[in-house]
Amino acid sequence: MTPSVPRLVVAAPSSGSGKTTVATGLMAALAGRGFAVSPHKVGPDYIDPGYHALATGRVGRNLDAYLCGPELVGPLFLHGARGCDIAVVEGVMGLYDGAAGEGELASTAQVAKLLRAPVVLVVDASSQSRSVAALVHGFVSWDPEVRVGGVILNKVASDRHEVLLREALDSVGVPVLGVLRRAPQADVPSRHLGLVPVAERGSRAVEAVAAMAAQVADGCDLEALVGLARGAGALGCAAWDAGEVLGSSPPPPLPVPSLGAAPPDPPVGLRPRPQAPDGLKKQVALAGGAAFTFSYAEHSELLAAAGAEVVVFDPLRDEELPEGTGGLVLGGGFPEVYAAELSANDGLRKSVAELVVSGAPVAAECAGLLYLCRELDGLPMCGVLDASARMSQRLTLGYRDAVAVSDSALAVAGTRMRGHEFHRTVVEPGAGAAPAWGVRAPERRVEGFVERGVHASYLHTHWASEPGVARRFVERCRTS
């Protein structure tokens, strides 16, 4: 029987309305009342799921209809929600905003429909009163298949302001499920690519999430929100499983931070080589820590299901790769923020270069690409790629349709995948003699590098859409 998980989607008319505060605060408030909460984020964002994980004690997971296809949204949701009492899904941008030029594809509205989930609309009411009714009416009536089950009014100035807003919304017929005043202590600082990740903020992130939880608990009707979530019916699909898609046993659960335990503060020194686990099969080292915070949980699960031991290490702290490393995954993050510390860790840079020379497979995305370059903002990096990287004022952002140009440790030439770019850096040259990908939009070009066992690119991909890349990577670990 297909499981029915109580669920709701937290959306907004536009970015900056307070979705992250409300969604994260709701997750933490429900978890504080004993609910096992499954946290999800619409779209390719890596940062919000870190706050979700801190709020719930479970891995934050993404639901992206562009990267993975609409058909995987339900199965990936059920995979993340196994054993949970309720699921909260934070939307992306405005409710109806999706991939550019693709209609509703990858929008919060599309994901809500695929999940058959009610939507709670978070409205920034700071500069309006009666007009809020017209705004909410428009969002409710735009697509009859999207069920807006309630509104949370954010940044309400006073009791009088609240009365005016409630009177206006009476005519729309959508219940007000919460009213939040402005609360600076719940704010999360931003910089060039959005919010500052949990891994960089230490105890301050815990305090921010606790403040969000208190704000939502004080200002929202939690019983009504739970009741709304329980009105979502069963989904007509089965849960995704890494072991099943690869024909192997399921991987072990991933560890996550909890609200009661602060993530480590930013690094202050180096530590010895991480030890390999007992019963080593073929070890894949996965970069983590403050400089490498971008990774989809399903990647580790697929690698483990393919037969690898996945060991997380911190390029800011660890002087060498983990003992027994046979493959290396360098995901996304902020090496530009920690360029001096990464450069100063000579031991690890040498260890990475030696691994590459050995022919072992290395998968690097965005931050990983920068780390493998000769230099980043003039500071020495691993020197694996004959390219230099630097910060830029220009933001590169958007979904990409890509095809593998060269055979690599991840894919054979001709493999088609969808990806996402999000960076304010430039790598020169942008592609090697054997490029990683051919990209169709916004202009036709090749990008990335395939050299020895290295596959390095700006493109973030979601391996659940093409699980064979994990199997191929682990097989290369065995034969390199």
Sequence and secondary structure as in RCSB ss.txt:
>XXXX:A:sequence
MTPSVPRLVVAAPSSGSGKTTVATGLMAALAGRGFAVSPHKVGPDYIDPGYHALATGRVGRNLDAYLCGPELVGP
LFLHGARGCDIAVVEGVMGLYDGAAGEGELASTAQVAKLLRAPVVLVVDASSQSRSVAALVHGFVSWDPEVRVGG
VILNKVASDRHEVLLREALDSVGVPVLGVLRRAPQADVPSRHLGLVPVAERGSRAVEAVAAMAAQVADGCDLEAL
VGLARGAGALGCAAWDAGEVLGSSPPPPLPVPSLGAAPPDPPVGLRPRPQAPDGLKKQVALAGGAAFTFSYAEHS
ELLAAAGAEVVVFDPLRDEELPEGTGGLVLGGGFPEVYAAELSANDGLRKSVAELVVSGAPVAAECAGLLYLCRE
LDGLPMCGVLDASARMSQRLTLGYRDAVAVSDSALAVAGTRMRGHEFHRTVVEPGAGAAPAWGVRAPERRVEGFV
ERGVHASYLHTHWASEPGVARRFVERCRTS
>XXXX:A:secstr
      EEEEE SSTTSSHHHHHHHHHHHHHHTT  EEEEEESS SSHHHHHHHHHSS  EEE TTTS GGGHHH
HHHHHTTT SEEEEE  SSTT  STTSTTTT HHHHHHHHT  EEEEEE TT STHHHHHHHHHHHH TTS EEE
EEEES   HHHHHHHHHHHTTTT  EEEE    GGG   EETTEE  HHHHTHHHHHHHHHHHHHHHHHB HHHH
HHHHHT    SS    HHHHHTS          TTS    S  S B      SS  EEEEEE STT  B  HHHH
HHHHHTTEEEEEE TTTBSS  TTEEEEEE BS TTTTHHHHHH HHHHHHHHHHHHTT  EEEETHHHHHHSSE
ETTEE    SS EEEEEEEEEEEEEEEEE S  SS  TT EEEEEEEEEEEEESSB SS SEEE SSS EEEBEE
ETTEEEES EE GGGSTHHHHHHHHHHHH 
